[in-house]
Amino acid sequence: EISRRYLNYARERSMQKQTVRLNQALADVRELLRAHPSGRRHQLDVQLMPADLTIRMHGTDLIQVLLNLITNAFQSSSTPLRVEVAGVYHDDPLAPADLLDQPQRFLANREVFANEPPLVALRVSDTGPGIPENLLPRIFESYFTTKTPGEGTGLGLVIVRRLVSQVKGGLQVESKPDEGTTFTVLLPVEVG
């Protein structure tokens, strides 16, 4: 069922306007990760939105963004951790102060993020080891990885950034060593 749905999305890719129902994508990601080996070791909590929003992004792209962020979280720790995916709807533009870089927070694609409402902020949070402050700006560089050789290509977050940038969305990371990391994907909501 999930494969068929996203193969149809792939066939429709040539259409001008691409959208996906957010709650369906979230439910599909939850179902796909039940079969993932790391999904058995860690706790995953995917929360659906109170209202099913339509996101201006191709369905397969949203699935890829979420799968990359969640599997990165799973791979960040050899001990069991909790990963939560939750969304918040915004009627207004985000406050400029919320988008400023800070020592433990970095907005990866400031140059393309439109910050035009309505928006949804999808947060992928984990209770893992966190990312050292000096590495935050580098994690979106091609081939940069904190994983041991052979375990990562250093392209996952580059792909996430590219897919989010294509829809003029935002991608922010906030991390505290020994407390965890939150990636916030800011995406445009289709109106009407």
Backbone torsions as a table, in degrees:
resi	resn	phi	psi	omega
1	GLU	NA	-50.9	-179.1
2	ILE	-63.4	-46.6	-179.8
3	SER	-59.2	-44.2	-179.3
4	ARG	-61.8	-42.9	-178.8
5	ARG	-60.1	-45.1	-175.6
6	TYR	-81.4	-22.9	170.4
7	LEU	-66.7	-37.6	175.1
8	ASN	-63.7	-40.8	176.2
9	TYR	-59.1	-42.8	-178.5
10	ALA	-63.8	-38.8	178.5
11	ARG	-65.8	-33.4	-177.5
12	GLU	-85.5	4.3	-172.6
13	ARG	-58.4	-25.9	-177.8
14	SER	-74.8	-11.9	178.1
15	MET	-64.1	150.2	-175.9
16	GLN	-64.9	-46.7	-173.6
17	LYS	-108.5	120.8	-179.5
18	GLN	-110.0	129.6	177.7
19	THR	-138.9	162.6	177.4
20	VAL	-147.7	143.9	174.5
21	ARG	-76.1	122.4	-173.2
22	LEU	-62.2	-48.3	-177.5
23	ASN	-62.6	-34.5	177.2
24	GLN	-65.8	-43.6	178.7
25	ALA	-63.3	-41.9	178.8
26	LEU	-63.2	-44.1	178.5
27	ALA	-63.7	-38.5	179.2
28	ASP	-66.4	-41.4	178.0
29	VAL	-62.2	-44.8	178.9
30	ARG	-58.1	-44.4	-178.8
31	GLU	-67.1	-43.3	179.2
32	LEU	-61.3	-39.0	-176.1
33	LEU	-79.5	-12.6	174.1
34	ARG	-62.7	-30.4	-179.3
35	ALA	-89.0	-10.4	-178.1
36	HIS	-72.7	133.6	-179.3
37	PRO	-54.2	-40.0	179.5
38	SER	-68.7	-26.5	-179.4
39	GLY	-64.8	-22.3	178.7
40	ARG	-81.1	-26.1	-177.0
41	ARG	-87.4	-29.7	-176.7
42	HIS	-112.0	163.1	178.2
43	GLN	-96.5	128.1	178.8
44	LEU	-118.5	127.3	177.8
45	ASP	-123.7	107.0	178.2
46	VAL	-105.5	115.5	-178.1
47	GLN	-98.9	127.9	176.3
48	LEU	-77.2	156.1	177.9
49	MET	-75.8	149.3	177.2
50	PRO	-59.8	-36.8	175.9
51	ALA	-118.3	135.9	-179.0
52	ASP	-77.2	110.0	-178.2
53	LEU	-91.7	154.5	172.7
54	THR	-104.6	124.8	-175.8
55	ILE	-100.8	139.9	176.9
56	ARG	-83.9	75.3	178.4
57	MET	-159.9	147.3	177.2
58	HIS	-63.8	139.0	-177.0
59	GLY	-58.2	-43.4	180.0
60	THR	-67.3	-30.9	177.7
61	ASP	-68.0	-43.4	178.9
62	LEU	-63.7	-41.9	177.1
63	ILE	-60.1	-44.7	-179.2
64	GLN	-63.5	-42.5	178.3
65	VAL	-58.1	-50.9	-177.1
66	LEU	-66.7	-42.8	178.6
67	LEU	-61.3	-43.1	179.1
68	ASN	-61.6	-46.3	-177.7
69	LEU	-66.2	-41.7	-178.5
70	ILE	-70.2	-44.5	180.0
71	THR	-67.6	-32.6	172.9
72	ASN	-60.0	-43.4	178.7
73	ALA	-62.1	-45.9	178.4
74	PHE	-56.8	-41.6	-175.1
75	GLN	-79.3	-7.7	-176.9
76	SER	-76.3	-12.0	-174.9
77	SER	-145.9	137.4	175.4
78	SER	-83.9	-16.3	176.2
79	THR	-95.1	150.9	-178.2
80	PRO	-56.1	138.4	177.0
81	LEU	-137.5	171.8	179.9
82	ARG	-110.4	133.5	175.2
83	VAL	-120.8	128.3	-179.9
84	GLU	-120.9	135.7	174.9
85	VAL	-118.9	121.4	-178.8
86	ALA	-146.7	152.7	-179.1
87	GLY	-122.2	153.4	175.9
88	VAL	-131.6	131.0	179.3
89	TYR	-87.7	137.5	178.7
90	HIS	-123.8	121.2	176.0
91	ASP	-81.5	-23.0	-175.6
92	ASP	-116.3	160.1	173.7
93	PRO	-59.6	152.7	176.5
94	LEU	-70.2	146.3	179.3
95	ALA	-64.7	136.0	179.5
96	PRO	-52.5	-35.5	-179.8
97	ALA	-62.7	-30.1	179.5
98	ASP	-74.0	-12.4	-177.7
99	LEU	-105.5	-3.1	-180.0
100	LEU	-72.6	141.3	174.1
101	ASP	-71.5	142.7	176.2
102	GLN	-133.8	172.9	-177.5
103	PRO	-53.6	-34.0	-177.7
104	GLN	-114.8	17.3	-179.4
105	ARG	-141.3	138.1	-175.4
106	PHE	-144.8	128.6	174.4
107	LEU	-95.1	115.4	-169.8
108	ALA	-75.6	-30.0	-172.8
109	ASN	-131.2	48.9	-179.2
110	ARG	-53.0	-35.1	-174.4
111	GLU	-66.2	-21.2	-178.7
112	VAL	-117.8	-12.1	-175.3
113	PHE	-66.8	120.3	-175.2
114	ALA	-78.4	-30.6	-178.1
115	ASN	51.4	41.9	179.2
116	GLU	-108.3	119.4	-178.4
117	PRO	-73.0	161.8	-2.2
118	PRO	-76.8	148.9	-179.3
119	LEU	-130.6	157.1	167.4
120	VAL	-121.8	136.6	175.6
121	ALA	-104.4	108.8	177.2
122	LEU	-94.3	120.7	-178.4
123	ARG	-107.8	127.3	173.2
124	VAL	-111.7	105.3	-174.4
125	SER	-113.9	143.2	176.3
126	ASP	-132.9	163.6	178.3
127	THR	-105.0	30.9	-176.8
128	GLY	-79.7	-162.9	-174.1
129	PRO	-74.0	-12.9	-177.9
130	GLY	81.5	173.0	-178.8
131	ILE	-118.6	128.7	178.6
132	PRO	-57.5	141.9	-176.6
133	GLU	-51.5	-41.5	-176.5
134	ASN	-70.2	-15.9	-179.5
135	LEU	-95.6	-16.1	-175.3
136	LEU	-50.7	-51.4	-179.0
137	PRO	-65.8	-21.6	-175.3
138	ARG	-86.6	-17.3	-172.8
139	ILE	-66.2	-15.0	178.9
140	PHE	-97.1	5.8	178.2
141	GLU	-82.6	143.5	177.4
142	SER	-58.4	134.8	175.2
143	TYR	69.8	4.2	175.3
144	PHE	-83.3	128.4	177.6
145	THR	-144.7	149.9	174.9
146	THR	-101.0	0.4	-178.8
147	LYS	-82.0	160.0	178.0
148	THR	-69.3	154.0	-178.7
149	PRO	-52.6	136.2	-180.0
150	GLY	89.7	-10.1	-178.3
151	GLU	-100.9	-16.6	-179.2
152	GLY	-153.8	151.9	-178.8
153	THR	-96.0	-18.0	-174.6
154	GLY	78.2	21.2	-179.3
155	LEU	-114.8	-15.6	-175.8
156	GLY	-56.7	-50.5	-179.2
157	LEU	-73.5	-26.5	174.8
158	VAL	-64.7	-43.3	178.3
159	ILE	-65.1	-44.4	177.9
160	VAL	-57.1	-47.5	-179.2
161	ARG	-60.6	-43.5	-179.2
162	ARG	-63.4	-45.9	-178.6
163	LEU	-64.4	-40.6	178.9
164	VAL	-69.3	-39.7	179.5
165	SER	-64.1	-34.0	-179.1
166	GLN	-59.8	-27.1	179.9
167	VAL	-104.8	15.6	-178.8
168	LYS	59.6	33.0	176.1
169	GLY	-87.3	176.7	179.1
170	GLY	-115.8	153.0	178.3
171	LEU	-137.3	111.8	-176.7
172	GLN	-120.9	142.7	175.3
173	VAL	-123.6	138.7	175.3
174	GLU	-134.4	130.4	-174.9
175	SER	-146.5	143.9	175.4
176	LYS	-130.5	121.9	179.0
177	PRO	-53.1	137.3	-180.0
178	ASP	68.6	5.1	177.9
179	GLU	-119.9	-32.7	179.1
180	GLY	131.2	-178.7	-175.2
181	THR	-134.8	143.9	173.8
182	THR	-127.6	123.6	169.8
183	PHE	-100.4	129.2	177.3
184	THR	-113.9	120.3	178.7
185	VAL	-103.6	116.2	-177.7
186	LEU	-100.6	116.6	-172.8
187	LEU	-126.2	146.6	178.2
188	PRO	-73.0	139.1	178.0
189	VAL	-99.5	135.3	176.7
190	GLU	-74.0	131.5	179.5
191	VAL	-101.6	136.4	176.2
192	GLY	82.8	NA	NA
